[in-house]
Each structure stands twice: as structure tokens, then as C-alpha cells.
Amino acid sequence: MTKEERKERITKKIEKVFELLNYLVLALLIIGQCTVGSNYFVGQFVYLSANVLAVTRCFVLKRPMADKVKDFCMLGITTGLILIKVLGGIHS
């Protein structure tokens, strides 16, 4: 096996891992949805984890710009909600 073939094989394995990570993203989104009502911060940090993974996947898998924009927006919303709650708690 040549060096180029080995590199290609490793690249394909990495891509496969990131493709399969979407199942983890889905599981985290379900857990976040189930958790956010009873424990807001745990739920939001689960969402945050899912969003970070989704954004990372977009770049590793070279997803279309629309997917990147969507995932960045979801990450921004989650980050904003956490900040609003934290800052709202400080001022209360």
C-alpha cells in the first residue's frame, strides 16, 4: 500500500466517523429536549454539545453553506439562551 493510498484510507475512516456522529447529535438533541424542562442548564449544555458537533461535522464533511449557516445559527441560539439565563440570574 502506497503512502497516498494509506492517507486516502485514513481520510475515509475519519469521514465515516463524522458521518456516524450525526446519530450522537440526534441522541443529544433528544436528551436535551427531555432535560431542559426539569434542569435548564443541563439541557442547554447538552444542546450546546450537539450543536458544536454538528458545526464540526459540517466542516469536516465539507457540507453545503446552507448546512453550516443552519448549524451556526442553532449554536448561536443555544449560546444566547444560556447567556440570557446566566445574566438574568445575576441581575435578579
URQUIPE-V75491 format. One record per backbone hydrogen bond with DSSP energy under -1.0 kcal/mol. NH is the residue of the N-H (numbers start at 1). CO is the residue of the C=O. E is the energy in kcal/mol with one decimal. If there is no record, write none. Layout:
# URQUIPE-V75491
nh->{NH | NH}
co->{CO | CO}
e->{E | E}
This chain:
# URQUIPE-V75491
nh->{6 | 7 | 8 | 9 | 10 | 11 | 12 | 13 | 14 | 15 | 16 | 17 | 18 | 19 | 20 | 21 | 22 | 23 | 25 | 26 | 27 | 28 | 29 | 30 | 31 | 32 | 33 | 34 | 35 | 36 | 39 | 43 | 44 | 45 | 46 | 47 | 48 | 49 | 50 | 51 | 52 | 53 | 54 | 55 | 56 | 57 | 58 | 59 | 60 | 61 | 63 | 68 | 69 | 70 | 71 | 72 | 73 | 74 | 75 | 76 | 77 | 78 | 79 | 80 | 81 | 82 | 83 | 84 | 85 | 86 | 87 | 88 | 89 | 90 | 91}
co->{2 | 3 | 4 | 5 | 6 | 7 | 8 | 9 | 10 | 11 | 12 | 13 | 14 | 15 | 16 | 17 | 19 | 20 | 21 | 22 | 23 | 24 | 25 | 26 | 27 | 28 | 29 | 30 | 31 | 32 | 35 | 39 | 40 | 41 | 42 | 43 | 44 | 45 | 46 | 47 | 48 | 49 | 50 | 51 | 52 | 53 | 54 | 55 | 56 | 57 | 58 | 64 | 65 | 66 | 67 | 68 | 69 | 70 | 71 | 72 | 73 | 74 | 75 | 76 | 77 | 78 | 79 | 80 | 81 | 82 | 83 | 84 | 85 | 86 | 87}
e->{-2.3 | -2.3 | -2.4 | -2.3 | -2.3 | -2.4 | -2.3 | -1.9 | -2.4 | -2.5 | -2.2 | -2.2 | -2.2 | -2.1 | -2.4 | -1.5 | -1.2 | -1.8 | -2.3 | -2.4 | -2.4 | -2.8 | -2.4 | -2.1 | -2.6 | -2.9 | -2.3 | -2.2 | -1.8 | -2.6 | -3.0 | -2.5 | -2.7 | -2.4 | -1.9 | -2.3 | -2.7 | -2.1 | -2.2 | -2.8 | -2.5 | -2.3 | -2.3 | -2.5 | -2.4 | -2.7 | -1.9 | -1.4 | -2.5 | -2.9 | -2.9 | -1.7 | -2.8 | -2.3 | -2.6 | -2.7 | -2.5 | -2.4 | -2.1 | -2.6 | -2.6 | -2.4 | -2.6 | -2.8 | -2.6 | -2.2 | -2.5 | -2.8 | -2.1 | -2.6 | -3.2 | -2.5 | -2.0 | -1.5 | -1.8}
